[in-house]
Amino acid sequence: MEAFAHIWQPVVLTIELATITTLSLLVVATPLAWWLARSRAWWKEAVATVVSLPMVLPPTVLGFYLLIALGPSGPGGAVAGLWGARTLAFTFTGLVIGSIFASMPFVVQPIRNAFAAMGDRPLEVAATLRASPMRAFWMVALPLASPGLLTGAVMGFAHTVGEFGVILMIGGNIPGRTRVMSTAIFDYVETMQWREANILAGGMVVFAFAVILSMILIEKRVSRARA
Amino acid sequence: MLKLETLVVAIAVFASSVAAPAQAGQTNVAVAANFTEPAKEIAALFKQKTGNEAILSFGASGPFFTQITHDAPFQVFLSADAERPKAAVEGGYAVKGSEFTHAIGKLVLWSKVIDVTNGGEALKAGAFAKVSIANPAAAPYGAAAVETMKALGVYDALKAKIVQGNSIAQAFQFVDTRNAEVGFVALSQLFGVTAGTRWLVPQDLYTPIRQDAVLLKKGENDEVAKAFLEFLKGPEARAIIERFGYGLD
C-alpha cells in the first residue's frame, strides 16, 4: 500500500500542476491570441515568435533562464520575498510559472487560429445589433472559438504533463511538491525500480494515446458539424 | 613523369599524416560528477604523455550503472562509490579484479548566504529554507549527506527543507545560484572556489566515500582503457587527485 502511495503522489501532483497551468494559460492566452488574431500592429508577429520560442528551444534553455529568474537575484526572488521566502525555485508555484512558459505556444496557437478563422463578419453583425465590443467578444467570438479553446486547453494540459527538462532543472525533486510523473519515472529508472517505472510510463502512454485520439475525434465532429 | 612522382609522394605524405592519429586510441570513460575536474586534468595529461584520448562522460553514478547494465559503450567506470563497481563485476559487466579505489571523497557543507563554518551548529539552528543534496538513491554523496544529518540528529527537522539535485553537480549548482542557502557538495567541487563559507564534514559522521574505478567488459581487450586505469594509479594522477582534496589509499 505504501508503494502505491509512492507512485500515486506524483500522479496527483502532475494533475494538479497541469490543471492549474491550463486554467492560468486560458486566462493569459485567450486575450493574447485575440490580439494576435485581430491587431494590425506591425510588431505583432515578433510577439507571436517570442511566444512560440519554447517549441523550438531545448527545455534546458528555459530551465536555465528560469533558475536564474526565479532565484534570489531575479524577479522570482523578489516576489518570493513578499511572503518571506528567497526563491521560487523548488516550489509548486515555480513549476506553474515554468510550465506556463513552456506550454504557452501550444495554447495560444489553436485559439489564435480559431479567432482568425471566424473573420470580421460575426463581429460586424453583432455591432449592427448594437452589441458592445466586450459583449460581442463574450457572446459571439468566444462561443465561435470554443473548439480552438478546447484544443488549446487539451494541448496545454497534455504538454504540461509531458514536460520534463524544465522541471528537472528548477524542481529539486521534492516528493509531494515538485516531484511530478516525468521526473518520478526518471528517478525510478535511475535507481532501477523497473516495476514503478513501468506502471508510470505505461500510464503515460495510455494517457497520451487518449489525448491525441480525443483531439482527432473532436476535430472530426467539429468539421462535420460545420459542413 | 615528374608530376606523377610528386603526386605519389603527396599522396603518401597525406596518407601517413591521416594514419598517424589513427594509431592513437580512444577510450570512453563514465565519470561520477564529483570527479569531473580532476578527471579532465588527468585525461589531458594522459593524452600529452601517451597520445591516447580518454573521452569523458559526466553524471551521477546510479544512472551510469543502469546504463552500463544496458550495454552503454563505456570501457572504464569511475564511480563515486565501491558498491556499484562491485555490482558491475558481480553482474558480469566488469572485469573481475580490476576494481581499485582511486579517490576517497570528502563531504562539505557549503553556503553563499549564511555562515556555516560551525556546520553542525548551523544545521541544528536551521536558519535556512532549503538544503541542497544530491539524490541519495542515485549519488553516494547524497547518501553521505543524509547519513551526516541523521548522525547529527537533524534529519527529521530538515527533511522538509531538502531539495535534491540529480547529481552532485546539480546540488552544487543550486547552492551556487543561491537558490538553496546551504548544500552538501564534494570538496573537489570547491577547488579554486573562494566564495561563501564551508564546513568540512568530520569523517566520523558518514561512511567513507571510497570511489572505485573498474575496467568494464567492453574494455577487457582495449589497451587504451587499461593504460588509462594504470595511469590513474600512477604518481602523476595521484598528485592531481590529492590536489583536489581527495584522500588516497
Contacts between the chains, C-beta under 8 A, distances in Angstrom:
chain1	res1	chain2	res2	distance
A	67	B	177	5.9
A	67	B	179	6.6
A	68	B	177	6.6
A	70	B	179	7.4
A	71	B	177	5.2
A	71	B	178	6.2
A	71	B	179	4.6
A	72	B	113	7.9
A	72	B	178	4.7
A	72	B	179	7.0
A	73	B	178	7.0
A	85	B	129	6.1
A	86	B	113	7.9
A	86	B	129	6.0
A	86	B	178	7.7
A	86	B	179	7.9
A	86	B	181	7.1
A	87	B	129	7.8
A	87	B	130	7.5
A	87	B	178	7.7
A	87	B	179	4.7
A	87	B	180	8.0
A	89	B	174	7.7
A	89	B	179	4.3
A	90	B	130	6.0
A	90	B	163	4.7
A	90	B	179	6.8
A	90	B	180	7.5
A	168	B	166	6.4
A	172	B	130	7.5
A	172	B	132	7.4
A	172	B	163	3.1
A	172	B	164	5.9
A	172	B	165	7.5
A	172	B	174	6.9
A	172	B	180	7.8
A	173	B	135	6.4
A	173	B	163	7.2
A	173	B	164	4.0
A	173	B	165	7.9
A	173	B	166	7.3
A	174	B	162	7.3
A	174	B	163	6.0
A	174	B	164	7.2
A	186	B	166	8.0
A	187	B	135	7.1
A	187	B	137	7.1
A	187	B	138	7.6
A	189	B	63	7.8
A	189	B	66	6.6
A	190	B	60	7.1
A	190	B	62	5.0
A	190	B	63	4.6
A	190	B	66	6.2
A	190	B	135	7.5
A	190	B	137	7.2
A	190	B	138	4.8
A	191	B	62	5.9
A	191	B	137	4.4
A	191	B	138	6.0
A	192	B	66	5.7
A	192	B	69	8.0
